[in-house]
Amino acid sequence: MFLSSINAFFAQIEGSEVSIDTPYLSNNKSAIGFDYSGIIKISGPLEGCVYVSAPSAMLREVIKVMEEPDSSITMMKDLLGEMANTISGNARTDFGSEFIISPPHIVEGAPSVSYLPKDRQSYITPFTWRGYKAVIGICIN
């Protein structure tokens, strides 16, 4: 569901899907990410977080495709927040109302390990859009 959500986001802005690469496990000793990350904390029957992390160049390209004249850092962070909201909102629809999601927290770089439970692993799914690589990190249990 997380991957179909990111596909839906890009299909909505451009009509094209992303290329999903092979997912892998990360031990959470160091987070995987790019220039900016949008992190959503999850609580309820499932706990942890979901994040999307992307390089600045990719975010600027998305802004360009959306024909938005403002490509400031603030706009890039807002865009990443929208990506994270799309992913987590669709997950909440699938999991039900007891699935509680926080508003996205946008950070520079990869999420700090304080967001990632040390006793679990994260599923990292790289994806590519227009040659730009980004990741979705899923750490819920």
N, C-alpha and C positions, 0 to 999 in steps of 0.2 A: 504494500500500500504506500510506503514512503517513496518508492521509486516511481510508481505511477503518478504520485502527486507532483514530483519534480518534472516529470514528462508533461503533465497537464499544465504546469506553470509556463513552460517554454512553448508549448503548443498554443497557449492562449496569446502570448505576446508576438509570436512569429509564425505559428502554424507548423513548426518543425519540432521533432522530438530530440531528446538527448541520446547520446550513445552511452549505455551503461557498461562499465568495465567489470572485471571479476571482483566480487566482494572478498574481503579477508578480515581476520580477527586481529585486533590490537589489544595489547595487555594493559593499556591505560597508564603505563609508566611515563609516557609522553604522548601528548595529543597529536593527532594528524590534522593538518589544516594549512590554510593559505593566508592571505593578507587580512581578511576579515572573516569572522564567524558569527552566525546567528544561532544562539543556544536557547532551546526551549526545555525548561524543567518539567518533568512529568510526575504526577503523584496520583494516588488512588490504588486500585488493584495492581497496577504496574507502576514502578518507580524508576527514575533515572533521568536521562535526557536524550534529546535528539538535536543534532546540530547540522547546519549546512555551512561549509567554508569554501570561499572562492577568492581568486586573485583579483586585484583591482582592475586589471585589464579586461577581465571577463565582465565585471560589473559595469564598467564604462561602455562596453559593447552592447550590453543589454539595454542600458539607458539610451544609447544611440538608436537602437532598433525601435525602442518605444517612442522615439522622436521627442525625447525630453531634453530641453536645452541645458538644464542644470546637471553637470556631472561632478559636482562637489563631493567631498568625503561624506557630508551629511546625506546627500542623495544616495550615494552608494550604500551607506548603512541602512537607510530606509528601505531600499530595494532588497537588501539581504534580509531585513526583518519581514518583508512581504513574502519572500521565498520560504523562510522558516515558518511563518504563519500558515501558508498554503499547505505545507507538508504536515504540520501538526494538526491543523484544522480538519484535514481529510482523515487523519488517523483517529481523531476524536469521533468523527462521524462513524467510522468503522467499529471502534471499540465501545462506544456508548457514552452516556452522560457521566458515568462515574469516573471516566478518564479525565483527569484534571490537568490542564496545560497552563503554564505561565505565559505571560507576554514574552516575546523574544528579548533576550539580552544580547546586544551586539558588542563584540570585543574585537580589538585589533589582534591579528594573528590567530593561531590555533587556540581552542579553548584551553584554559589552564587546567591542570590535572585536578584542581579542586572541584571542578564540575563533574569529573568522571569517577564513579565509584571504584575504589582501589581493589575491591574483592571481586570485580567482574571484568569481563572483556567487552570491547565495543566492536560492533560490526561496521566496518568502513567500506562504503561503496563509492568508488570513484566514478565520475561521469564526465563526459566531454560534450561541449556545445561549441560549435564553430571553431574547433581546435583548442579551445580553452578547457583546462582540466579543473575540476572542483570535486568535493567529496560531501557525502552525507554520512554522518556518524550516528550510530544508534546504540545506545547503552541503556536498555531497559530490562527489568526483571520482574 
